Amino acid sequence: MTFSAFLIVIDKPELYTLPLGVATLAGTFSLDWRTIAAWFVISIAPVLLVFLVLQRYIKAIEAGSGVKG
């Protein structure tokens, strides 16, 4: 399925994911770039927070999985 197909399949705006919600902010003839940028920052915040919390474990896994040479 393409990205825009999910806008057709999901008929209730309450069920949209964050990227779909941001995609609906783009109008036919206008774009409110400030609002779209703000929503993209909000949508990336949970991923960034999880990475920052688990960063020490990710680094330990990377260091331990080195290739013997």
Secondary structure, 3 states (H helix, E strand, C coil): CCCCHHHHHCCCHHHCCHHHHHHCCCCCCCCCHHHHHHHHHHHHHHHHHHHHHHHHHHHHHHHHCCCCC
